[in-house]
């Protein structure tokens, strides 16, 4: 069986779990608090970050995009990386946008400062980093709203990896109560659509010890 090293506050790992659920593929989930820098985990992953997939033969695949591309080759149905060349290009573009740019400009600031530092390291959060993350979040939500009002899902009429990684990023920030849904009705409609999918149920049912989410967090209709 596949083994996925993950943690519930990693958007990239959450995206891989969504991808697996959409494909109907089972994996042994192993919680890995990668911010601790555990030596045993670093022996498996020089990057020291989740997600990390352990496959047959003891081989490892690191990073949400290589993992999902591997899974797509093994389990092509339903297609989640696009059904033709142009669609695949757009899925990959948005997957990289939300997996890397969104993370670097928003998620890294807010998740590190408001969860990892405050709960796990018992350090004082950097208020300037939080302010920067929240400011960047508004810009990214504007873009998400733009995409969502013009398409059913982010790349067209069906759910893809682009939706999975965007929803994974947004879900952690929504848990923290930082998403201004009233100002972004298109993004809200898209997220309601995503939250109604069976693959999202388990993720939305998980809780971060020490932080209570908004009451609407796990409700598809909010």
RAHUHU-V902042 format. One record per residue. N is the residue number from 0. RES is the residue in one small letter. SS is DSSP state (alpha for helix, beta for strand, coil for the rest). PHI is phi in degrees with one decimal (NA if undefined). PSI is psi in radians with two decimals (* if undefined). Layout:
N,RES,SS,PHI,PSI  N,RES,SS,PHI,PSI
This chain:
0,x,coil,NA,2.56  1,x,beta,-63.9,2.55  2,x,beta,-120.7,2.18  3,x,beta,-114.0,2.06  4,x,beta,-84.7,2.24  5,x,beta,-153.3,3.04  6,x,coil,-148.3,2.78  7,x,coil,-76.6,-0.17  8,x,coil,-102.1,0.02  9,x,coil,-88.8,1.94  10,x,alpha,-58.5,-0.68  11,x,alpha,-64.2,-0.71  12,x,alpha,-68.2,-0.66  13,x,alpha,-62.7,-0.66  14,x,alpha,-63.3,-0.73  15,x,alpha,-64.4,-0.69  16,x,alpha,-64.4,-0.68  17,x,alpha,-62.7,-0.76  18,x,alpha,-59.8,-0.81  19,x,alpha,-60.3,-0.78  20,x,alpha,-64.3,-0.71  21,x,alpha,-64.5,-0.59  22,x,alpha,-81.5,-0.26  23,x,coil,72.6,0.51  24,x,coil,-103.5,2.26  25,x,coil,-88.2,2.59  26,x,beta,-146.7,2.63  27,x,beta,-80.4,1.95  28,x,beta,-88.0,2.18  29,x,beta,-121.9,2.06  30,x,beta,-68.4,2.22  31,x,coil,-133.5,1.86  32,x,coil,-76.3,1.49  33,x,alpha,-66.0,-0.33  34,x,alpha,-67.9,-0.25  35,x,alpha,-80.5,-0.28  36,x,coil,65.3,0.69  37,x,coil,-59.4,2.26  38,x,alpha,-59.8,-0.75  39,x,alpha,-61.3,-0.64  40,x,alpha,-72.1,-0.67  41,x,alpha,-64.4,-0.44  42,x,alpha,-67.6,-0.52  43,x,alpha,-83.5,-0.64  44,x,coil,-132.0,1.81  45,x,coil,-56.6,-0.54  46,x,coil,-68.4,-0.45  47,x,coil,70.8,0.42  48,x,coil,-128.4,2.60  49,x,coil,-89.1,2.72  50,x,coil,-82.2,2.64  51,x,beta,-136.8,2.22  52,x,beta,-107.3,2.21  53,x,beta,-100.3,2.11  54,x,coil,-112.6,3.10  55,x,alpha,-54.2,2.46  56,x,alpha,87.4,0.05  57,x,alpha,80.9,0.16  58,x,coil,-76.1,2.62  59,x,beta,-122.4,2.61  60,x,beta,-128.4,2.20  61,x,beta,-109.8,2.52  62,x,coil,94.4,2.45  63,x,alpha,-63.4,-0.67  64,x,alpha,-71.3,-0.87  65,x,alpha,-59.1,-0.66  66,x,alpha,-62.4,-0.84  67,x,alpha,-68.5,-0.60  68,x,alpha,-65.4,-0.69  69,x,alpha,-62.2,-0.83  70,x,alpha,-64.2,-0.62  71,x,alpha,-64.5,-0.65  72,x,alpha,-66.5,-0.69  73,x,alpha,-74.5,-0.64  74,x,coil,-132.4,1.41  75,x,coil,-71.1,-0.22  76,x,coil,-115.2,2.40  77,x,coil,-71.4,2.59  78,x,coil,-67.9,2.25  79,x,coil,-123.0,0.07  80,x,coil,-115.4,0.27  81,x,coil,105.5,2.58  82,x,coil,-102.4,-0.07  83,x,coil,-151.4,3.12  84,x,alpha,-61.1,-0.79  85,x,alpha,-66.9,-0.71  86,x,alpha,-64.7,-0.72  87,x,alpha,-63.7,-0.66  88,x,alpha,-63.6,-0.74  89,x,alpha,-70.6,-0.69  90,x,alpha,-60.9,-0.79  91,x,alpha,-65.5,-0.71  92,x,alpha,-59.2,-0.85  93,x,alpha,-74.2,-0.55  94,x,alpha,-62.4,-0.74  95,x,alpha,-68.8,-0.64  96,x,alpha,-58.7,-0.91  97,x,alpha,-79.9,-0.53  98,x,alpha,-76.3,-0.51  99,x,alpha,-117.9,-1.01  100,x,alpha,-64.6,-0.85  101,x,alpha,-59.1,-0.76  102,x,alpha,-61.8,-0.82  103,x,alpha,-67.6,-0.59  104,x,alpha,-94.1,-0.34  105,x,alpha,-130.6,-1.15  106,x,alpha,-58.6,-0.79  107,x,alpha,-58.0,-0.74  108,x,alpha,-63.3,-0.96  109,x,alpha,-74.5,-0.71  110,x,alpha,-71.2,-0.72  111,x,alpha,-63.5,-0.84  112,x,alpha,-75.6,-0.71  113,x,alpha,-93.1,-0.30  114,x,alpha,-117.4,-1.06  115,x,alpha,-64.9,-0.87  116,x,alpha,-66.8,-0.84  117,x,alpha,-71.3,-0.75  118,x,alpha,-91.5,-0.75  119,x,alpha,-99.3,-0.55  120,x,alpha,-103.4,-0.16  121,x,coil,55.3,0.72  122,x,coil,-108.0,2.82  123,x,coil,-79.2,2.17  124,x,coil,-63.5,2.62  125,x,coil,-85.6,1.89  126,x,alpha,-65.8,-0.53  127,x,alpha,-67.8,-0.67  128,x,alpha,-65.8,-0.72  129,x,alpha,-62.8,-0.76  130,x,alpha,-61.8,-0.73  131,x,alpha,-64.7,-0.75  132,x,alpha,-62.0,-0.73  133,x,alpha,-68.4,-0.65  134,x,alpha,-65.9,-0.78  135,x,alpha,-66.3,-0.56  136,x,alpha,-60.2,-0.70  137,x,alpha,-59.3,-0.74  138,x,alpha,-64.3,-0.76  139,x,alpha,-68.7,-0.61  140,x,alpha,-67.5,-0.60  141,x,alpha,-60.3,-0.74  142,x,alpha,-68.7,-0.72  143,x,alpha,-60.3,-0.73  144,x,alpha,-62.2,-0.74  145,x,alpha,-59.1,-0.84  146,x,alpha,-64.8,-0.78  147,x,alpha,-67.7,-0.52  148,x,alpha,-79.1,-0.20  149,x,alpha,-109.6,-0.20  150,x,coil,-138.8,2.75  151,x,coil,-69.3,-1.07  152,x,beta,-103.9,-3.14  153,x,coil,-66.1,-0.48  154,x,coil,-114.4,0.09  155,x,beta,153.5,-2.34  156,x,coil,-96.3,-0.10  157,x,coil,-136.0,2.79  158,x,coil,-71.3,2.28  159,x,coil,-133.0,-3.13  160,x,alpha,-57.5,-0.58  161,x,alpha,-59.3,-0.76  162,x,alpha,-66.6,-0.69  163,x,alpha,-62.4,-0.83  164,x,alpha,-73.1,-0.63  165,x,alpha,-64.7,-0.78  166,x,alpha,-65.1,-0.65  167,x,alpha,-63.2,-0.76  168,x,alpha,-63.9,-0.86  169,x,alpha,-64.6,-0.64  170,x,alpha,-63.3,-0.65  171,x,alpha,-68.6,-0.71  172,x,alpha,-70.2,-0.59  173,x,alpha,-66.9,-0.61  174,x,alpha,-58.4,-0.64  175,x,coil,-82.1,-0.09  176,x,coil,78.4,0.47  177,x,coil,-101.1,0.01  178,x,coil,-97.4,2.06  179,x,coil,-84.4,1.40  180,x,alpha,-64.6,-0.63  181,x,alpha,-61.9,-0.46  182,x,alpha,-87.5,-0.10  183,x,coil,-137.9,1.25  184,x,alpha,-63.6,-0.58  185,x,alpha,-66.1,-0.79  186,x,alpha,-62.5,-0.64  187,x,alpha,-63.5,-0.79  188,x,alpha,-61.5,-0.74  189,x,alpha,-61.2,-0.79  190,x,alpha,-69.0,-0.59  191,x,alpha,-61.0,-0.73  192,x,alpha,-62.4,-0.78  193,x,alpha,-67.8,-0.73  194,x,alpha,-64.0,-0.41  195,x,coil,-79.5,-0.14  196,x,coil,-76.6,2.50  197,x,alpha,-57.8,-0.61  198,x,alpha,-63.5,-0.37  199,x,alpha,-87.3,-0.29  200,x,alpha,-59.2,-0.81  201,x,alpha,-66.8,-0.73  202,x,alpha,-59.1,-0.78  203,x,alpha,-71.1,-0.32  204,x,alpha,-85.2,-0.18  205,x,coil,-80.5,2.66  206,x,coil,-130.5,2.50  207,x,coil,-90.0,2.07  208,x,coil,-59.2,2.20  209,x,coil,98.9,-0.16  210,x,coil,-132.8,2.22  211,x,coil,-100.3,2.26  212,x,coil,-77.4,2.92  213,x,coil,-59.9,2.72  214,x,coil,-60.2,-0.54  215,x,coil,-84.2,-0.06  216,x,coil,-51.8,-0.81  217,x,coil,-100.1,0.22  218,x,coil,-95.9,2.13  219,x,coil,-60.6,-0.64  220,x,coil,-102.3,1.82  221,x,coil,-136.6,*
